[in-house]
Amino acid sequence: MLFNLDERIRSLRMLSGLRQFLQHPDDLKSVYAVAASIQGSPMAAQMMRHMASQPGIAVMIQDNWRPEAINLDALEMLPAESLGHCFATQLKSQGITPNDLIDPSPITNDKEFIIHRLKETHDIVHVLTGFGIDGIGEIGLQAFNLAQNRSPLAVLLIFGSMLQTLQEDESLEDLLHALSRGFEMGLKAKCVVSYRLEDGWERPLVEWREELNLTKI
């Protein structure tokens, strides 16, 4: 009975977070509300097991590896075709600073490392995949994340976006194309966040894409 009660409470939290996202889809706080609602769930545990099984992630954890602090001005000085330059340009265009990306809380276990890794690489994966930072691009990236990382957050955000599109009687075509492209890219590519991307800011974007098998769909 207690297990069922816990499941019901968790489901209510998910619905509440999803409701907040539907009301404010462009507000990061609503995305964080959805993310908070799935913490400790069996879906989140499944994602953690999947991510921990990736060899690159396992080695990062074993080595206690963490990326160097991000200096957007320095990255912007790199060659125009480099990952670092493209990343810095995108963040500056959004008014995002490194403080918005890096979680300052300490990492004390494997689970916390994976949570940090997924958050701090989100915008890097935007650049690598070519998905835009608009609504359609974000949902395409969530499809990629679901295929790559088994992310339950991606499931809820995709569902919420599709529901919102139908509720507002908007065309589904662009959204479905982005989802299809994201799923296919994610299934074909190597596990992107398991690579030490921040150690290769100076590498050309095309070189990274070839190594990660991020082919155009």
Secondary structure, 3 states (H helix, E strand, C coil): CHHHHHHHHHHHHHHHHHHHHHHCCCCHHHHHHHHHHCCCCHHHHHHHHHHHCCHHHHHHHHHCCCCCCCCHHHHHCCCCCEHHHHHHHHHHHHCCCHHHHCCCCCCCCHHHHHHHHHHHCHHHHHHHHCCCCCHHHHHHHHHHHHHHHCCHHHHHHHHHHHHHHHHCCCCCHHHHHHHHHHHHHHHHCCCHHHCCHHHHCCCEHHHHHHHHCCCCC
